[in-house]
């Protein structure tokens, strides 16, 4: 399960409910969670905003965070 899918499940938010919040239908949210669609910049920003920053654009593209140099 994707980080977004796990996040929504942990909060008890359905794909339909979250889709309403970001302006997408439930099938699109399902495909985003399954990694079957590319997320555009606007959708990534909406997901970031609606999750309070818990899901970042990097999470949507499976880009690992890097450690900052000391």
Buried (B, 14 or more C-beta within 10 A) or exposed (E): EBBBBEBBEEEEBEBEEBBBBBEBEBEBBBBBBEBEBEBEEEBBEBBBEBBEEBBBBBBBEEEEEEEEEE
